[in-house]
Amino acid sequence: MAGSSRWIVAALAALAACAAAAAAESPSPAAWAPRDPIVADVVRMSAGGVSPSAMVEWLRRTRPAVAPLSADDLIGLSQAEVPQEVITELIALAEAPGAVPPAPPAAAVGPVPVRWTISYRAASEADADEIPPDLALYLDGQLLARIPGAKADDRRGTIAFTRPLPPGTVSIRALLERHAPRDGAWRYETRVVAEPIVLEVTPGPRLAVSIEYLENWLGLPRPPLAWSVSRDDEVLVSRERQGGDPRRWPWLCEDVEAGVGPRGPGSVQRVRLADCVRWASLWDGAAGIPARELVRREAETQEFAEFPQK
């Protein structure tokens, strides 16, 4: 009798060990987590009391792409008490043509290196003593490049530099700026080239942008702006004779207003204020554009030097 009791105890211990091993190998509800967002939604709906028929109907109407279910997924769904007909519908969707695992999140794309070449040639002025205006290029409201007029008079001023840009669309505006100290303050005369330069910056190696402002030395009102974008020496975009008629370019309102004295605008200033554009309007309401006054002040601290400097 004693031997029989010992045999029964040993058998019960073996069964308990097997059960423990099986439980260890099976994922518990706490340990298992669905990899697929659709499976996660089904588990959430089941826990929230949604009926099996409603879940099946939802899956059939939306027909989402479901990743193939693993053995752990099936065990986890059963332990989460998801109805069998819903599990069967998930298996059918996972086996349907076009069913694919969820795509991994897209990797972040960093700034794109851009090689810039800017050229400026001004036409000879009627007054030989008058220096041509500076050519200033602004990218989304920030100074990209400045070529002083003294370097563009009767010859071609060119600067080249590298500046990375984030992928996306950027807008560049060309301005012709005159500046002179008067009565302890700076006075400005600034005209805006009518057409913006809109660039699409895409990831990849060796992106280059060339911008040329070449005035007609014969005095003809020909659009002076040309620009191109290339990658690995292959031209992607090229534009010639851009900018419209220089005689019709508007003045920049803020710079005209900066020169108005205590007695109000003079006759020339009134004419220019009647045909001027606001700084903010050049950027189509983009966020984060610095005020024109701040941009002018920064140029004054740099004494309107060539930018970027070599």
C-alpha distance (Angstrom), angle and dihedral (degrees) to the residues before:
residue distance angle dihedral
M1 . . .
A2 3.77 . .
G3 3.82 90.1 .
S4 3.79 91.1 51.8
S5 3.81 91.0 52.4
R6 3.78 91.3 51.2
W7 3.81 90.1 51.0
I8 3.83 91.6 51.8
V9 3.81 92.1 49.1
A10 3.81 91.5 50.2
A11 3.81 91.8 49.3
L12 3.80 92.0 50.4
A13 3.81 90.5 49.6
A14 3.81 91.4 51.6
L15 3.81 91.7 49.7
A16 3.81 90.5 50.0
A17 3.80 91.0 51.0
C18 3.80 91.9 50.6
A19 3.80 91.2 49.0
A20 3.80 90.9 50.0
A21 3.79 91.4 49.9
A22 3.80 91.8 49.4
A23 3.79 91.2 49.0
A24 3.78 90.6 50.1
E25 3.80 90.9 52.9
S26 3.82 94.5 48.4
P27 3.81 117.2 78.1
S28 3.76 113.7 -113.7
P29 3.79 120.3 -137.9
A30 3.79 88.9 -108.2
A31 3.83 93.7 50.6
W32 3.82 98.7 43.1
A33 3.78 120.5 76.8
P34 3.80 123.7 177.5
R35 3.80 114.7 -112.3
D36 3.79 94.6 -159.3
P37 3.84 118.9 71.1
I38 3.84 91.6 -141.7
V39 3.80 91.3 54.2
A40 3.81 88.5 48.1
D41 3.82 89.7 52.8
V42 3.81 90.7 51.0
V43 3.81 91.6 51.6
R44 3.79 90.0 48.7
M45 3.81 92.8 48.8
S46 3.79 91.5 48.1
A47 3.81 91.7 51.1
G48 3.81 88.7 47.5
G49 3.80 92.9 57.4
V50 3.82 100.4 -105.7
S51 3.79 109.4 159.9
P52 3.83 120.1 -109.1
S53 3.81 92.2 -120.2
A54 3.81 91.6 52.9
M55 3.81 91.7 50.3
V56 3.80 92.2 48.7
E57 3.81 91.1 48.4
W58 3.81 90.6 49.4
L59 3.80 91.6 51.7
R60 3.81 92.6 47.7
R61 3.80 94.4 48.5
T62 3.79 98.0 44.9
R63 3.84 95.6 34.6
P64 3.80 93.6 -163.9
A65 3.80 122.4 -168.3
V66 3.80 107.0 -99.0
A67 3.78 125.2 -166.8
P68 3.84 115.6 -122.2
L69 3.80 110.0 -85.0
S70 3.79 118.6 -118.9
A71 3.81 126.5 -148.9
D72 3.81 88.9 -100.9
D73 3.81 89.1 53.4
L74 3.81 92.2 53.4
I75 3.80 92.2 46.8
G76 3.81 91.1 46.0
L77 3.81 92.2 49.8
S78 3.80 91.0 50.1
Q79 3.78 92.6 48.3
A80 3.82 88.7 48.6
E81 3.82 85.7 57.1
V82 3.80 94.6 -119.6
P83 3.85 106.5 167.2
Q84 3.79 115.7 -101.4
E85 3.81 94.5 -121.5
V86 3.79 89.9 56.4
I87 3.81 91.7 50.3
T88 3.81 89.1 49.8
E89 3.81 90.3 52.4
L90 3.81 90.8 50.5
I91 3.83 90.2 52.1
A92 3.82 89.9 51.1
L93 3.80 92.1 50.8
A94 3.80 91.8 47.8
E95 3.81 89.8 53.9
A96 3.84 94.0 45.7
P97 3.83 118.0 111.1
G98 3.77 111.3 -89.8
A99 3.78 94.9 24.3
V100 3.79 106.7 142.1
P101 3.78 135.6 172.0
P102 3.80 114.5 -97.7
A103 3.80 111.2 -82.2
P104 3.80 115.2 -111.3
P105 3.81 115.6 -112.2
A106 3.80 113.5 -84.4
A107 3.76 114.8 -99.7
A108 3.79 115.6 -111.0
V109 3.81 113.8 -101.2
G110 3.78 116.6 -138.6
P111 3.82 129.7 -148.6
V112 3.80 117.3 -56.9
P113 3.84 116.3 -126.7
V114 3.82 109.3 -123.0
R115 3.79 125.9 -169.4
W116 3.81 111.1 -148.0
T117 3.81 128.6 -160.0
I118 3.82 116.4 -176.0
S119 3.82 122.9 -174.8
Y120 3.81 129.2 -174.4
R121 3.79 128.7 -176.5
A122 3.78 118.7 173.7
A123 3.78 124.5 -157.5
S124 3.78 118.7 -114.4
E125 3.80 110.2 -85.7
A126 3.78 122.6 -126.6
D127 3.80 87.5 -125.5
A128 3.79 106.6 58.1
D129 3.81 90.6 -157.3
E130 3.78 94.1 56.3
I131 3.81 116.1 95.5
P132 3.82 115.7 -139.6
P133 3.80 116.6 -110.6
D134 3.78 121.7 -92.8
L135 3.79 118.8 -98.8
A136 3.81 108.6 -130.7
L137 3.81 122.5 -176.3
Y138 3.80 119.0 -161.9
L139 3.78 124.3 -165.2
D140 3.81 112.6 -156.5
G141 3.81 89.1 -25.0
Q142 3.82 96.4 -48.3
L143 3.81 123.5 107.9
L144 3.79 109.4 -100.6
A145 3.81 100.5 171.9
R146 3.78 141.6 -13.4
I147 3.81 126.9 -162.6
P148 3.82 112.0 -172.1
G149 3.78 115.3 -128.5
A150 3.80 91.0 -122.8
K151 3.81 89.0 67.2
A152 3.80 93.3 50.1
D153 3.81 98.9 49.1
D154 3.82 111.2 114.6
R155 3.77 90.6 -19.8
R156 3.76 140.6 56.2
G157 3.78 119.3 -92.3
T158 3.82 114.6 -156.8
I159 3.78 132.8 178.9
A160 3.80 128.3 -177.1
F161 3.79 127.6 -166.1
T162 3.80 143.6 145.5
R163 3.78 122.6 -112.5
P164 3.82 123.1 165.8
L165 3.79 121.0 -136.0
P166 3.81 132.1 -164.7
P167 3.82 114.7 -110.6
G168 3.79 114.0 -90.6
T169 3.78 140.6 62.7
V170 3.81 120.1 -37.8
S171 3.80 130.8 -176.6
I172 3.82 124.3 -143.0
R173 3.80 123.8 -166.0
A174 3.80 124.4 -164.7
L175 3.81 117.9 -145.8
L176 3.80 130.6 -175.0
E177 3.80 106.4 -143.6
R178 3.79 130.9 -169.4
H179 3.78 119.1 -175.2
A180 3.78 133.6 176.8
P181 3.82 134.7 166.6
R182 3.79 113.4 -111.7
D183 3.82 130.0 168.5
G184 3.79 91.9 -9.1
A185 3.81 94.8 -51.0
W186 3.77 139.3 78.1
R187 3.78 121.2 -99.1
Y188 3.76 120.7 -156.2
E189 3.78 138.7 -157.0
T190 3.79 109.9 -173.8
R191 3.79 129.9 172.1
V192 3.78 124.8 -171.1
V193 3.80 121.4 -135.8
A194 3.78 101.5 -122.9
E195 3.81 100.4 -129.8
P196 3.82 125.2 56.1
I197 3.79 124.7 -136.9
V198 3.81 107.6 -123.4
L199 3.80 116.0 -164.8
E200 3.79 130.2 -172.5
V201 3.81 108.0 -147.3
T202 3.82 112.3 -155.2
P203 3.82 128.1 -179.0
G204 3.77 116.4 -98.6
P205 3.79 142.3 93.4
R206 3.80 129.9 -65.1
L207 3.79 102.4 10.1
A208 3.81 111.2 176.6
V209 3.82 131.8 -173.2
S210 3.81 123.4 -164.6
I211 3.83 121.1 -168.5
E212 3.81 122.8 -176.9
Y213 3.77 128.7 -173.2
L214 3.79 105.9 -172.4
E215 3.78 117.4 168.9
N216 3.78 120.1 -149.7
W217 3.78 107.9 -105.9
L218 3.82 90.1 -154.8
G219 3.79 90.0 64.6
L220 3.79 95.2 -116.4
P221 3.83 116.2 150.1
R222 3.79 93.7 -116.1
P223 3.84 119.4 150.4
P224 3.82 104.0 -100.0
L225 3.80 102.2 -162.5
A226 3.81 125.9 98.6
W227 3.79 129.8 165.1
S228 3.78 141.0 170.1
V229 3.79 140.4 -174.2
S230 3.79 122.5 -147.3
R231 3.79 138.4 174.7
D232 3.79 122.8 -158.6
D233 3.82 88.0 -7.3
E234 3.82 91.3 -57.7
V235 3.82 113.0 122.7
L236 3.82 110.8 -126.0
V237 3.82 99.8 174.4
S238 3.80 131.0 10.2
R239 3.81 128.9 -179.9
E240 3.82 127.0 -177.4
R241 3.80 132.2 -168.6
Q242 3.78 96.7 12.1
G243 3.79 128.5 160.6
G244 3.78 103.0 60.1
D245 3.80 127.2 -119.4
P246 3.84 109.3 -18.0
R247 3.81 90.4 -147.0
R248 3.79 89.7 64.7
W249 3.79 98.6 48.3
P250 3.82 111.8 126.6
W251 3.77 125.3 -122.4
L252 3.80 120.9 -116.2
C253 3.81 107.0 -106.7
E254 3.81 97.3 -148.6
D255 3.80 92.8 53.4
V256 3.81 92.6 48.3
E257 3.81 90.3 49.5
A258 3.81 91.0 49.3
G259 3.79 88.6 65.0
V260 3.81 97.1 49.2
G261 3.81 111.0 115.1
P262 3.82 130.8 -146.3
R263 3.81 91.3 -84.9
G264 3.81 92.0 58.6
P265 3.79 131.1 -109.8
G266 3.76 120.5 -28.2
S267 3.79 124.4 -131.4
V268 3.81 93.9 -88.5
Q269 3.80 91.9 47.4
R270 3.80 91.5 49.8
V271 3.80 90.6 54.3
R272 3.80 91.1 49.1
L273 3.81 93.5 46.4
A274 3.79 88.7 53.8
D275 3.81 89.4 58.7
C276 3.78 106.4 34.9
V277 3.80 139.0 113.2
R278 3.79 130.0 -137.4
W279 3.80 121.3 -115.8
A280 3.81 93.3 -125.6
S281 3.82 91.7 53.1
L282 3.80 90.2 62.9
W283 3.81 90.6 68.5
D284 3.83 101.5 46.6
G285 3.80 93.6 -119.3
A286 3.82 95.2 -56.1
A287 3.81 114.6 171.4
G288 3.80 122.6 -112.3
I289 3.83 97.3 28.5
P290 3.83 109.1 151.6
A291 3.78 118.7 -125.1
R292 3.79 115.1 -96.4
E293 3.80 90.5 -120.9
L294 3.82 90.2 59.9
V295 3.81 91.1 48.5
R296 3.82 91.2 51.4
R297 3.78 92.0 47.4
E298 3.81 91.1 52.9
A299 3.82 90.3 50.7
E300 3.82 89.9 50.7
T301 3.82 92.1 53.2
Q302 3.82 88.3 52.4
E303 3.82 90.0 47.7
F304 3.79 89.3 -125.0
A305 3.79 91.2 -72.6
E306 3.76 124.8 167.7
F307 3.79 110.8 -75.9
P308 2.92 129.7 -119.2
Q309 3.76 91.9 22.5
K310 3.77 119.4 -136.3
